[in-house]
């Protein structure tokens, strides 16, 4: 092999190693959750602006929100490294797989968190900055460090953390918190238990091995499925109540009614079926949240 070919091979190897390391840091921040949070943030911004918000403001808010979400996700992975090594579905994460150290992950999360707060504070507004920080503190300290390993209601109480991004998005545009953002907060808060318990039904053995008191491995599948139906009914009732409360109009109500009916159908089907029905409900719950945001935005624009 010539000297130039050998040098090129070394460069390619180092580039591949660098890309792999970047991918690991990216995965550490739980990007799938980040995307979901950014969708709800952008929806709240569009509702507050009654259309497309200023592109520069949208860009800074999305960047700050992405960094905040990945900082919180990384700190969650750092703190849960011990149980991630036990659970089959999390063993391949960068820290339990020993591709990233706990120290490196912690420093990475701190840097992202500081950058996020600075972006929100100086490029968006202080209210959005403090709301975003409050959401991260709630997720890392209240949910991850306190609730997750102590009570099967961890997802119920901890769901508030994932519901804060709409408040951040509305505050970014309006410098205050408005009714539609609070409505979306309530929907996400109530959506979280049936969404996550549908996933937990297929992972209860993992949680049991790690001694995490998720509802299925504490009270059993039957009671968990009943709880899913209960929270689904409450979720749909609250989503529809936003119309008579004059938070949203008739177009939103029609969309929320159709989506709610479908959600209830999936939840009831879960009562008699097994793992496939749980996966179907989990998948539909993601579609539900995305489409409810779409109907909210359209309703605000046309009303």
VOBA-1610 file (N, C-alpha, C; in pm, whole numbers, padded with zeros to 5 digits, always signed):
BEGIN
Unk+00085-00119+00000Unk+00000+00000+00000Unk+00089+00125+00000Unk+00059+00219-00090Unk+00139+00340-00098Unk+00120+00427+00025Unk+00214+00525+00041Unk+00205+00616+00155Unk+00078+00699+00148Unk+00042+00747+00029Unk-00078+00829+00015Unk-00205+00750+00044Unk-00207+00623+00000Unk-00324+00538+00026Unk-00337+00510+00175Unk-00220+00487+00242Unk-00221+00461+00385Unk-00270+00585+00460Unk-00225+00702+00418Unk-00267+00827+00482Unk-00417+00848+00463Unk-00465+00817+00343Unk-00608+00833+00317Unk-00689+00737+00403Unk-00639+00614+00420Unk-00708+00516+00504Unk-00714+00564+00648Unk-00606+00624+00698Unk-00603+00675+00835Unk-00704+00787+00853Unk-00708+00878+00754Unk-00803+00990+00760Unk-00947+00937+00762Unk-00976+00839+00677Unk-01110+00783+00671Unk-01147+00714+00802Unk-01050+00643+00862Unk-01075+00574+00989Unk-01105+00673+01100Unk-01026+00780+01105Unk-01047+00881+01209Unk-01179+00954+01189Unk-01214+00980+01064Unk-01341+01047+01035Unk-01458+00958+01077Unk-01445+00827+01048Unk-01551+00733+01086Unk-01564+00726+01238Unk-01450+00727+01308Unk-01452+00721+01454Unk-01516+00847+01512Unk-01485+00963+01451Unk-01543+01089+01497Unk-01694+01091+01475Unk-01738+01043+01359Unk-01881+01039+01331Unk-01952+00945+01427Unk-01889+00831+01457Unk-01949+00736+01551Unk-01961+00797+01690Unk-01857+00871+01732Unk-01862+00936+01862Unk-01971+01043+01867Unk-01984+01121+01760Unk-02090+01222+01753Unk-02228+01157+01758Unk-02241+01045+01688Unk-02369+00973+01689Unk-02403+00923+01828Unk-02301+00880+01904Unk-02324+00834+02040Unk-02373+00948+02129Unk-02310+01064+02118Unk-02355+01178+02197Unk-02495+01220+02157Unk-02524+01212+02030Unk-02658+01245+01980Unk-02761+01147+02038Unk-02732+01018+02034Unk-02823+00918+02086Unk-02842+00932+02237Unk-02737+00978+02305Unk-02743+00995+02450Unk-02851+01095+02490Unk-02881+01189+02403Unk-02981+01292+02433Unk-03124+01252+02403Unk-03149+01126+02368Unk-03283+01076+02339Unk-03352+01160+02231Unk-03301+01157+02109Unk-03353+01245+02003Unk-03499+01225+01968Unk-03551+01103+01983Unk-03693+01081+01950Unk-03783+01161+02042Unk-03746+01167+02169Unk-03822+01250+02264Unk-03804+01397+02229Unk-03682+01435+02193Unk-03654+01574+02158Unk-03744+01620+02043Unk-03758+01539+01939Unk-03840+01577+01824Unk-03985+01601+01868Unk-04035+01514+01955Unk-04172+01528+02002Unk-04190+01659+02079Unk-04093+01692+02163Unk-04099+01816+02239Unk-04092+01938+02148Unk-04010+01930+02045Unk-03999+02042+01952Unk-04127+02062+01872Unk-04195+01954+01839Unk-04322+01966+01767Unk-04424+02044+01850Unk-04433+02010+01979Unk-04530+02080+02064Unk-04488+02225+02089Unk-04357+02249+02094Unk-04309+02387+02109Unk-04344+02470+01987Unk-04317+02416+01869Unk-04346+02488+01745Unk-04496+02510+01729Unk-04577+02411+01769Unk-04722+02427+01759Unk-04770+02543+01846Unk-04717+02552+01967Unk-04756+02662+02056Unk-04711+02797+02000Unk-04593+02801+01939Unk-04547+02925+01877Unk-04639+02968+01763Unk-04680+02872+01680Unk-04769+02903+01569Unk-04905+02948+01620Unk-04952+02887+01730Unk-05080+02930+01787Unk-05070+03072+01840Unk-04962+03103+01909Unk-04946+03237+01966Unk-04933+03342+01856Unk-04866+03307+01748Unk-04846+03401+01637Unk-04964+03401+01540Unk-05055+03304+01555Unk-05166+03283+01461Unk-05112+03270+01318Unk-05009+03191+01306Unk-04945+03168+01178Unk-04798+03138+01199Unk-04718+03163+01099Unk-04575+03137+01110Unk-04509+03245+01194Unk-04443+03208+01304Unk-04372+03308+01384Unk-04250+03359+01309Unk-04190+03470+01353Unk-04067+03518+01288Unk-03963+03407+01280Unk-03905+03391+01162Unk-03816+03276+01140Unk-03695+03278+01232Unk-03640+03397+01260Unk-03525+03403+01349Unk-03564+03358+01489Unk-03680+03403+01537Unk-03728+03361+01669Unk-03754+03212+01672Unk-03815+03160+01566Unk-03841+03016+01557Unk-03711+02937+01561Unk-03611+02983+01487Unk-03483+02913+01483Unk-03414+02909+01619Unk-03408+03024+01686Unk-03344+03028+01817Unk-03420+02944+01919Unk-03553+02948+01913Unk-03633+02870+02007Unk-03616+02721+01984Unk-03613+02680+01858Unk-03593+02538+01828Unk-03454+02492+01871Unk-03353+02576+01849Unk-03218+02540+01890Unk-03209+02530+02042Unk-03262+02632+02111Unk-03260+02627+02257Unk-03337+02509+02312Unk-03453+02480+02250Unk-03533+02366+02295Unk-03465+02233+02271Unk-03398+02220+02155Unk-03327+02096+02125Unk-03213+02072+02224Unk-03137+02177+02253Unk-03027+02163+02349Unk-03079+02131+02489Unk-03189+02196+02528Unk-03247+02169+02660Unk-03295+02025+02671Unk-03365+01979+02569Unk-03418+01842+02571Unk-03306+01740+02574Unk-03201+01762+02494Unk-03091+01667+02490Unk-03007+01673+02617Unk-02999+01790+02679Unk-02930+01799+02808Unk-03003+01716+02913Unk-03136+01732+02920Unk-03214+01656+03017Unk-03208+01506+02987Unk-03219+01470+02859Unk-03212+01329+02823Unk-03078+01266+02858Unk-02971+01342+02837Unk-02838+01291+02870Unk-02821+01272+03019Unk-02867+01369+03098Unk-02857+01356+03244Unk-02941+01238+03293Unk-03053+01213+03228Unk-03134+01096+03261Unk-03056+00968+03237Unk-02985+00962+03123Unk-02904+00844+03091Unk-02787+00828+03188Unk-02728+00940+03228Unk-02618+00936+03323Unk-02665+00879+03457Unk-02776+00932+03507Unk-02825+00888+03638Unk-02875+00743+03635Unk-02933+00703+03521Unk-02991+00569+03509Unk-02894+00468+03450Unk-02765+00500+03447Unk-02668+00408+03385Unk-02670+00270+03450Unk-02693+00265+03582Unk-02692+00136+03652Unk-02808+00048+03609Unk-02927+00106+03593Unk-03041+00023+03552Unk-03043+00001+03402Unk-02985+00092+03325Unk-02977+00073+03180Unk-02892-00049+03145Unk-02795-00081+03230Unk-02711-00200+03207Unk-02790-00328+03228Unk-02899-00320+03306Unk-02978-00439+03339Unk-03088-00462+03236Unk-03149-00353+03190Unk-03264-00365+03101Unk-03220-00392+02957Unk-03284-00491+02896Unk-03244-00535+02763Unk-03257-00424+02658Unk-03365-00346+02666Unk-03389-00245+02563Unk-03299-00123+02577Unk-03224-00113+02688Unk-03137+00005+02708Unk-02989-00031+02717Unk-02957-00159+02707Unk-02817-00201+02726Unk-02725-00146+02617Unk-02780-00116+02501Unk-02697-00068+02390Unk-02675+00083+02393Unk-02732+00153+02491Unk-02710+00297+02500Unk-02561+00325+02523Unk-02514+00443+02483Unk-02369+00470+02485Unk-02301+00452+02621Unk-02368+00488+02731Unk-02302+00476+02862Unk-02296+00331+02909Unk-02408+00257+02915Unk-02396+00117+02958Unk-02310+00032+02864Unk-02303+00071+02736Unk-02218-00001+02643Unk-02073+00046+02651Unk-02046+00141+02740Unk-01910+00191+02770Unk-01845+00260+02651Unk-01926+00322+02567Unk-01871+00401+02457Unk-01851+00546+02500Unk-01925+00588+02604Unk-01910+00721+02662Unk-01908+00706+02814Unk-01818+00777+02880Unk-01808+00767+03026Unk-01915+00853+03092Unk-01943+00822+03218Unk-02039+00901+03294Unk-01992+01046+03308Unk-01862+01065+03330Unk-01808+01201+03343Unk-01825+01278+03213Unk-01792+01216+03100Unk-01804+01284+02970Unk-01950+01317+02940Unk-02038+01224+02971Unk-02180+01248+02949Unk-02232+01363+03034Unk-02188+01367+03160Unk-02231+01474+03251Unk-02183+01610+03201Unk-02056+01620+03162Unk-02002+01747+03113Unk-02073+01790+02985Unk-02102+01694+02899Unk-02173+01723+02775Unk-02312+01780+02805Unk-02381+01720+02901Unk-02515+01766+02937Unk-02512+01906+02997Unk-02413+01932+03082Unk-02403+02063+03145Unk-02378+02172+03041Unk-02289+02144+02947Unk-02259+02242+02843Unk-02384+02271+02761Unk-02456+02167+02720Unk-02578+02187+02643Unk-02682+02264+02723Unk-02695+02233+02852Unk-02792+02302+02936Unk-02761+02450+02951Unk-02634+02482+02971Unk-02594+02623+02984Unk-02617+02697+02853Unk-02577+02636+02742Unk-02599+02698+02611Unk-02747+02722+02586Unk-02829+02623+02621Unk-02973+02637+02601Unk-03029+02755+02679Unk-02992+02764+02806Unk-03044+02874+02888Unk-03000+03009+02833Unk-02874+03018+02792Unk-02824+03145+02737Unk-02896+03183+02608Unk-02920+03084+02522Unk-02992+03111+02397Unk-03132+03162+02426Unk-03201+03093+02515Unk-03336+03136+02549Unk-03335+03275+02613Unk-03245+03297+02707Unk-03246+03422+02784Unk-03210+03543+02697Unk-03107+03526+02613Unk-03055+03642+02538Unk-03111+03654+02396Unk-03156+03542+02337Unk-03205+03548+02199Unk-03357+03530+02189Unk-03420+03481+02293Unk-03566+03464+02293Unk-03625+03560+02396Unk-03640+03515+02521Unk-03678+03605+02631Unk-03661+03532+02764Unk-03647+03606+02874Unk-03621+03543+03004Unk-03729+03445+03049Unk-03857+03476+03021Unk-03965+03385+03064Unk-03948+03248+02999Unk-03920+03246+02870Unk-03899+03119+02801Unk-03779+03045+02859Unk-03674+03120+02895Unk-03554+03059+02952Unk-03584+02990+03085Unk-03656+03060+03172Unk-03684+03003+03304Unk-03784+02888+03296Unk-03880+02896+03205Unk-03973+02785+03187Unk-03901+02660+03137Unk-03811+02679+03041Unk-03735+02565+02989Unk-03648+02504+03098Unk-03582+02588+03176Unk-03499+02537+03285Unk-03583+02463+03388Unk-03703+02517+03419Unk-03791+02450+03515Unk-03831+02312+03465Unk-03858+02300+03335Unk-03894+02171+03278Unk-03780+02070+03291Unk-03657+02116+03267Unk-03542+02027+03278Unk-03518+01983+03423Unk-03529+02077+03516Unk-03510+02044+03657Unk-03617+01945+03702Unk-03739+01967+03658Unk-03848+01877+03696Unk-03821+01736+03643Unk-03777+01727+03517Unk-03754+01596+03456Unk-03637+01523+03521Unk-03529+01595+03544Unk-03408+01531+03596Unk-03420+01503+03745Unk-03462+01603+03822Unk-03463+01589+03968Unk-03590+01521+04018Unk-03707+01575+03979Unk-03833+01522+04032Unk-03864+01384+03974Unk-03857+01371+03840Unk-03892+01243+03780Unk-03779+01141+03790Unk-03663+01174+03732Unk-03555+01076+03721Unk-03498+01036+03857Unk-03464+01136+03938Unk-03395+01106+04064Unk-03488+01068+04178Unk-03613+01117+04174Unk-03700+01094+04289Unk-03812+00996+04259Unk-03894+01022+04157Unk-04016+00945+04135Unk-03993+00809+04071Unk-03906+00804+03971Unk-03896+00686+03884Unk-03872+00558+03960Unk-03789+00562+04064Unk-03754+00439+04136Unk-03836+00419+04264Unk-03937+00507+04287Unk-04008+00502+04414Unk-04157+00472+04404Unk-04220+00508+04293Unk-04366+00494+04286Unk-04411+00458+04146Unk-04514+00374+04135Unk-04568+00341+04003Unk-04643+00459+03941Unk-04661+00565+04018Unk-04723+00687+03964Unk-04618+00781+03906Unk-04497+00730+03885Unk-04387+00813+03836Unk-04423+00883+03705Unk-04485+00810+03614Unk-04518+00867+03484Unk-04630+00970+03496Unk-04725+00944+03585Unk-04837+01036+03603Unk-04788+01171+03652Unk-04711+01170+03760Unk-04662+01295+03818Unk-04552+01355+03731Unk-04464+01269+03683Unk-04352+01317+03602Unk-04391+01367+03466Unk-04515+01337+03421Unk-04559+01380+03289Unk-04562+01530+03270Unk-04563+01604+03380Unk-04566+01750+03370Unk-04441+01803+03300Unk-04329+01733+03316Unk-04204+01780+03253Unk-04217+01785+03102Unk-04275+01681+03043Unk-04291+01677+02899Unk-04399+01769+02846Unk-04479+01825+02938Unk-04588+01914+02897Unk-04547+02061+02899Unk-04427+02091+02945Unk-04384+02231+02958Unk-04344+02296+02824Unk-04290+02224+02724Unk-04252+02289+02599Unk-04357+02378+02534Unk-04488+02342+02536Unk-04585+02437+02479Unk-04587+02571+02552Unk-04565+02569+02683Unk-04559+02694+02757Unk-04437+02775+02713Unk-04326+02706+02689Unk-04205+02772+02641Unk-04230+02834+02504Unk-04293+02758+02414Unk-04319+02807+02280Unk-04410+02929+02279Unk-04516+02925+02358Unk-04608+03039+02365Unk-04536+03160+02423Unk-04460+03138+02531Unk-04387+03248+02595Unk-04285+03309+02501Unk-04226+03228+02414Unk-04126+03279+02320Unk-04186+03385+02228Unk-04313+03368+02192Unk-04379+03461+02101Unk-04450+03573+02176Unk-04523+03536+02281Unk-04613+03632+02347Unk-04555+03692+02474Unk-04443+03642+02524Unk-04382+03690+02649Unk-04474+03670+02768Unk-04568+03577+02755Unk-04659+03543+02864Unk-04707+03401+02838Unk-04802+03354+02919Unk-04858+03220+02900Unk-05007+03234+02871Unk-05054+03173+02762Unk-05193+03188+02722Unk-05273+03060+02734Unk-05405+03075+02722Unk-05497+02962+02737Unk-05470+02845+02645Unk-05448+02866+02514Unk-05421+02752+02426Unk-05297+02672+02467Unk-05194+02741+02514Unk-05073+02670+02559Unk-05103+02588+02683Unk-05184+02643+02775Unk-05223+02568+02895Unk-05308+02448+02856Unk-05395+02466+02754Unk-05474+02354+02706Unk-05389+02242+02651Unk-05287+02277+02572Unk-05196+02175+02519Unk-05115+02112+02631Unk-05076+02191+02731Unk-05008+02137+02850Unk-05094+02028+02915Unk-05223+02057+02935Unk-05312+01961+02999Unk-05326+01834+02916Unk-05336+01849+02784Unk-05350+01733+02697Unk-05225+01645+02704Unk-05107+01705+02696Unk-04984+01625+02701Unk-04969+01557+02837Unk-05004+01628+02944Unk-04996+01571+03079Unk-05082+01446+03091Unk-05205+01452+03038Unk-05297+01338+03046Unk-05267+01232+02942Unk-05204+01271+02832Unk-05167+01177+02725Unk-05050+01088+02767Unk-04964+01137+02853Unk-04840+01066+02886Unk-04865+00929+02950Unk-04955+00914+03050Unk-04973+00780+03110Unk-05017+00672+03011Unk-05124+00692+02933Unk-05160+00583+02839Unk-05054+00560+02733Unk-04987+00666+02690Unk-04879+00651+02592Unk-04766+00565+02648Unk-04720+00597+02768Unk-04604+00528+02822Unk-04640+00390+02877Unk-04757+00376+02938Unk-04795+00245+02990Unk-04816+00145+02877Unk-04858+00190+02759Unk-04869+00098+02645Unk-04732+00042+02610Unk-04629+00127+02619Unk-04493+00080+02596Unk-04448-00011+02710Unk-04481+00027+02833Unk-04436-00050+02950Unk-04497-00190+02954Unk-04615-00207+02894Unk-04677-00339+02893Unk-04590-00442+02821Unk-04511-00396+02724Unk-04422-00485+02651Unk-04282-00487+02709Unk-04259-00413+02818Unk-04125-00406+02878Unk-04129-00434+03028Unk-04240-00490+03078Unk-04255-00504+03223Unk-04148-00594+03285Unk-04103-00696+03213Unk-03999-00783+03268Unk-03868-00707+03285Unk-03839-00618+03189Unk-03719-00535+03200Unk-03726-00447+03324Unk-03841-00382+03343Unk-03855-00293+03459Unk-03850-00373+03590Unk-03906-00491+03590Unk-03902-00574+03710Unk-03759-00613+03744Unk-03680-00650+03643Unk-03540-00687+03667Unk-03461-00571+03726Unk-03494-00450+03681Unk-03422-00331+03729Unk-03484-00272+03855Unk-03589-00336+03907Unk-03658-00290+04029Unk-03717-00150+04011Unk-03767-00122+03892Unk-03835+00003+03864Unk-03986-00022+03875Unk-04056+00049+03964Unk-04199+00021+03987Unk-04290+00081+03881Unk-04278+00033+03757Unk-04372+00074+03654Unk-04505+00000+03678Unk-04613+00061+03639Unk-04745+00009+03675Unk-04767-00137+03637Unk-04730-00183+03516Unk-04758-00323+03482Unk-04693-00425+03575Unk-04567-00399+03617Unk-04502-00498+03702Unk-04532-00476+03851Unk-04617-00377+03883Unk-04659-00355+04021Unk-04802-00405+04043Unk-04893-00368+03953Unk-05034-00406+03971Unk-05081-00508+03868Unk-04999-00541+03769Unk-05036-00638+03669Unk-05095-00577+03543Unk-05102-00656+03438Unk-05147-00608+03307Unk-05293-00563+03309Unk-05380-00641+03376Unk-05522-00610+03371Unk-05552-00473+03430Unk-05498-00444+03548Unk-05523-00314+03611Unk-05455-00200+03535Unk-05341-00231+03474Unk-05275-00129+03391Unk-05362-00093+03271Unk-05420-00193+03208Unk-05506-00168+03093Unk-05629-00087+03133Unk-05683-00113+03252Unk-05796-00034+03300Unk-05752+00110+03324Unk-05633+00127+03379Unk-05582+00263+03402Unk-05563+00337+03270Unk-05519+00265+03167Unk-05503+00326+03035Unk-05638+00376+02983Unk-05743+00294+02998Unk-05876+00336+02954Unk-05921+00458+03033Unk-05900+00457+03164Unk-05942+00570+03248Unk-05874+00700+03203Unk-05743+00697+03188Unk-05671+00819+03149Unk-05706+00861+03007Unk-05734+00764+02921Unk-05774+00798+02784Unk-05907+00871+02785Unk-06002+00824+02865Unk-06132+00890+02874Unk-06119+01032+02931Unk-06035+01047+03033Unk-06014+01179+03090Unk-05946+01270+02988Unk-05847+01216+02918Unk-05777+01292+02814Unk-05875+01344+02709Unk-05959+01256+02658Unk-06054+01295+02554Unk-06154+01397+02608Unk-06202+01377+02731Unk-06297+01472+02790Unk-06235+01611+02803Unk-06111+01616+02850Unk-06045+01746+02865Unk-06019+01809+02729Unk-05978+01729+02632Unk-05952+01785+02498Unk-06078+01845+02438Unk-06193+01781+02459Unk-06319+01833+02405Unk-06369+01953+02485Unk-06337+01957+02614Unk-06382+02068+02698Unk-06319+02201+02657Unk-06209+02196+02582Unk-06145+02321+02539Unk-06231+02398+02440Unk-06329+02330+02379Unk-06422+02400+02288Unk-06527+02481+02365Unk-06604+02421+02456Unk-06700+02503+02531Unk-06634+02606+02622Unk-06507+02585+02656Unk-06434+02683+02736Unk-06382+02798+02648Unk-06410+02790+02518Unk-06372+02894+02421Unk-06220+02911+02407Unk-06148+02802+02433Unk-06004+02804+02408Unk-05977+02780+02260Unk-06055+02688+02200Unk-06045+02660+02057Unk-06186+02656+01998Unk-06192+02655+01864Unk-06319+02662+01795Unk-06369+02528+01744Unk-06469+02538+01652Unk-06539+02419+01604Unk-06448+02328+01521Unk-06358+02385+01444Unk-06268+02301+01363Unk-06183+02212+01453Unk-06128+02270+01558Unk-06050+02191+01654Unk-06139+02083+01716Unk-06261+02121+01755Unk-06349+02026+01822Unk-06375+01904+01734Unk-06398+01926+01605Unk-06424+01814+01514Unk-06303+01722+01507Unk-06184+01781+01496Unk-06063+01699+01491Unk-06038+01626+01621Unk-06057+01695+01733Unk-06034+01633+01864Unk-06134+01520+01889Unk-06257+01537+01842Unk-06360+01434+01859Unk-06321+01307+01783Unk-06280+01324+01657Unk-06243+01208+01575Unk-06121+01138+01631Unk-06019+01215+01668Unk-05898+01156+01724Unk-05926+01090+01858Unk-06008+01154+01940Unk-06042+01097+02070Unk-06117+00967+02057Unk-06212+00960+01962Unk-06286+00836+01940Unk-06192+00723+01900Unk-06097+00754+01814Unk-05999+00653+01772Unk-05912+00609+01890Unk-05870+00705+01973Unk-05785+00672+02088Unk-05861+00579+02183Unk-05988+00610+02209Unk-06068+00525+02298Unk-06083+00385+02238Unk-06102+00378+02107Unk-06114+00247+02041Unk-05988+00164+02061Unk-05872+00224+02043Unk-05746+00153+02064Unk-05733+00108+02210Unk-05771+00195+02303Unk-05759+00161+02446Unk-05853+00047+02484Unk-05974+00047+02430Unk-06069-00061+02459Unk-06024-00192+02395Unk-05968-00184+02275Unk-05918-00304+02208Unk-05806-00368+02291Unk-05730-00286+02360Unk-05619-00336+02441Unk-05670-00424+02556Unk-05795-00404+02599Unk-05849-00482+02711Unk-05858-00631+02679Unk-05877-00663+02551Unk-05894-00804+02516Unk-05777-00862+02438Unk-05686-00776+02391Unk-05573-00823+02311Unk-05443-00803+02388Unk-05334-00854+02332Unk-05207-00853+02402Unk-05107-00754+02349Unk-04984-00804+02325Unk-04871-00718+02292Unk-04894-00638+02165Unk-04955-00698+02065Unk-04977-00627+01938Unk-05067-00506+01959Unk-05170-00520+02042Unk-05261-00409+02068Unk-05190-00299+02146Unk-05100-00336+02236Unk-05024-00236+02311Unk-04933-00157+02218Unk-04869-00227+02124Unk-04783-00158+02027Unk-04865-00066+01938Unk-04984-00112+01899Unk-05070-00031+01814Unk-05115+00096+01887Unk-05150+00081+02014Unk-05192+00197+02093Unk-05076+00295+02109Unk-04958+00243+02136Unk-04840+00329+02151Unk-04815+00406+02022Unk-04821+00338+01909Unk-04799+00404+01781Unk-04904+00509+01751Unk-05031+00476+01778Unk-05137+00573+01751Unk-05126+00694+01844Unk-05082+00673+01966Unk-05071+00786+02059Unk-04978+00894+02005Unk-04873+00854+01935Unk-04783+00951+01873Unk-04853+01027+01761Unk-04930+00954+01680Unk-05007+01018+01573Unk-05110+01114+01633Unk-05174+01071+01740Unk-05275+01154+01807Unk-05217+01288+01850Unk-05104+01286+01917Unk-05047+01410+01968Unk-05006+01502+01854Unk-04947+01446+01749Unk-04907+01528+01635Unk-05028+01592+01568Unk-05135+01514+01547Unk-05252+01567+01477Unk-05332+01664+01563Unk-05337+01641+01694Unk-05409+01735+01780Unk-05340+01871+01775Unk-05206+01870+01765Unk-05132+01996+01749Unk-05167+02063+01617Unk-05179+01983+01511Unk-05214+02038+01380Unk-05351+02103+01384Unk-05448+02036+01444Unk-05583+02094+01452Unk-05584+02220+01537Unk-05507+02223+01643Unk-05499+02343+01726Unk-05445+02461+01646Unk-05337+02438+01573Unk-05274+02545+01495Unk-05368+02596+01388Unk-05427+02504+01311Unk-05518+02546+01203Unk-05636+02623+01259Unk-05691+02574+01370Unk-05805+02642+01432Unk-05769+02784+01473Unk-05652+02802+01530Unk-05610+02936+01572Unk-05589+03028+01452Unk-05540+02972+01342Unk-05512+03055+01225Unk-05640+03100+01155Unk-05736+03008+01142Unk-05856+03039+01066Unk-05964+03106+01150Unk-05956+03096+01281Unk-06062+03153+01364Unk-06045+03303+01385
//
